C-alpha cells in the first residue's frame, strides 16, 4: 500500500510503486555517476599468499607442459601454414636487410643437397645469404618437402 500525502499529485513518482511509475520517473531514480570521480575506488588486497618452492615448481611444469602440447591438435594444413608463414616472415626480414625489394618476384629452387639457387637480378645476394645461413637453407628445404 502506498500512502499519498494531502495536496500531493496523484501521478507523482514518489508516491507510486516502481512497477506503475513512468519510464522517465524510473530513470530519475537511478544513481548518477559523475565523470570526475572514479566509478570504484581501488581495493587493497585482503591477504598475501606465498607459495612454497614445490608449488612454484608444479606451476612452472604445468606451464611448460601446456606450451609443449599447444600445437598437438593442429591439422597438417595448419602446421604447414604456420611453418610457411614463419619462413616467409624470416625471408622478408632478410631481404629487407639486404635491400632487396619485396615487390619483385624472385624464383628460388632447392636441390637435393639442400643448396638454394635463385634467379633474377639479386641472384648473387640471395645465394650468398643462404650459403652464409645453413639453418635458413635447411628450413627452406624442409618447407619445400
Secondary structure by P-SEA (a helix, b strand, c coil): ccccccccccccccccccccccaaaaaaacbbbbccccccccccccbbbbbcaaaaaaaaaaaaaaaaaccccccaaaaaaaaaaaaaaaaaaaaaaacccccbbbbbbbccccbbbbbccaaaaaaaaaaacaaaaaaaaaaac
